Amino acid sequence: MENKVNFGSKKVDIKEKPKLVSDVFSSVSNKYDLMNDAMSLGLHRLWKEKMYTVSKLQDSEEILDIATGTGDIAIKFLKKRDNIKLTCLDENSEMLQLCKDRLIDSGFIENIKFINSAIEDAQLNKNNYSLATIAFGFRNFSDHSNALKNIFESLAPGGRLVIMEFTTPTNAILKNLFEKYTHLVIPKIGKLLANDYDSYRYLAESIASFFKPLEVSSMLESAGYENVRYEYLPGNIVTIHIGYKC
C-alpha cells in the first residue's frame, strides 16, 4: 500500500491520482465559482477574507498561489495590494485559463506569472517567494510531503506558507450535520446546478478522508517549517495552517 493514496473514499496508485483529480476539475471548471457560492452559502468569501488577514500581506511581496483555481485568492490579494508580484500555479490548464481571464477582466496584467504544473513537479526558483498560499487545494495533492518540501525550497528565508482547508468537526453533533450535508446535499447541488453528481461526490469524500489538523501540522514540521500553528474558523469546518521558513 506504500504507493496508494486517497482519492475520495478510494485508494489509488499515486501516479494515477493527478489525472483523476484533473478530470474532476475539468468537469467542474465552468460552474466552479457558482458552485462555491452555492455549496458554502457564500461563506467561502468570508473564509478567504480571513486567509488574507492571517497572511499579513505586505507591499511588494512576491507570492506563489498554489492550486489557484479560478483565481479567487489571487484577485483578493491584488485588490488589497496591487504592487505585489504574483505567480498563479495550477496543474489543470482549464482552471488556469479561467484564472487568467478573470485577472485580465479585473484589470490585473502586470507582475503576474502563470505556471501550469502540479506543485510536486513544479520547477520553482529557490529562496524566492515571501508568501505561498493554498486555498482548498491541499487535500487534492498526490504527494503532500514532496509538495511541502518543494514549496519550502521556493520560499525565501522568513517566508511563510498559509493553507486553508476543510476539516471534519470534532464535536459529534456538528460532525454528523457536516457529514450529512457534504455527502448527501453537495452532490445533489452539483447535479442540479452543474449536472455533475460524481465530481461533487468526490469533493465531499475528499474532505472526509483528509488529514486531521494535527497531522497537517506534523507534515509541515517534517518538511522543515517552523512556528507551525493552525486555527479553526467559526463552525470548525475550515482550518487555516501557517508555517515559516526561518
Steps between C-alpha positions, in 0.01 A plus 500: 500500500807730501413652161129532573340834585149622570279599211174575673397181679720281280867412503676550167856481377685824569580532129130477407370767737616814311298410190199392703499830690561697181203331334280603792600865471469499122146377552409768755700795366217675313277507810772517764434848638122454499536172686735651760233756586223240504684234700634738766195728503743779415716439806809424291531876444531562875745211535723644228488843662623337819778331303608840373512632856704204626740530205600853612568609145749783458581735211723367220495140621562212261221246538438148373131404490486122467196315364384848404181371335299787356715754685290597803799543730709661226235763428433567868870558571547719191201714595647551845854578380544544126878539517571137589660250266285192457549153354183295447561125484249230411543160340165526320534709184127577479490640852818699437349652186195607700735660750681689221171622353370619838820688579498672161130587536579648842775715350798312640764429235834613647737303724300179458633163387316176432637149544307198374640224720433285803682649798685172555669536159515878464837651413511796736773750578666425834478742792272723296150546644416678824154342513342184360125437524275199447124541530303173502749323275731326743284194543511437124879469486643159414820520706457742787851450635674581172262791438582655837873454445483661156310796641746527788796518263326770295440720804750768594633491857231650720232404249181325601251249366129548569260213433123518530320168489183325605497281806243278667374649829596313817170581672271199446188703415681733260683203347172320431342809342810580294536146367133480404528833321820417311404144405128538436438863406811618314488230228134582443583870466768397252246303301248784505729793416784336307345172383791323669420276796818289499753785513331655800470163668879478465544846652289394799693175540833682474407706805403193701827320418724802557759525776418636844640846580767359732613267221535794263708685762724195536549488123599865495752449779646193328553710184702754697243769583525669839259686727227276358146565620140472388169648593141397448262740336150535654307177461815286508465389138794702367854534635781737409853368539814710499868410507819702451836447336742642754 
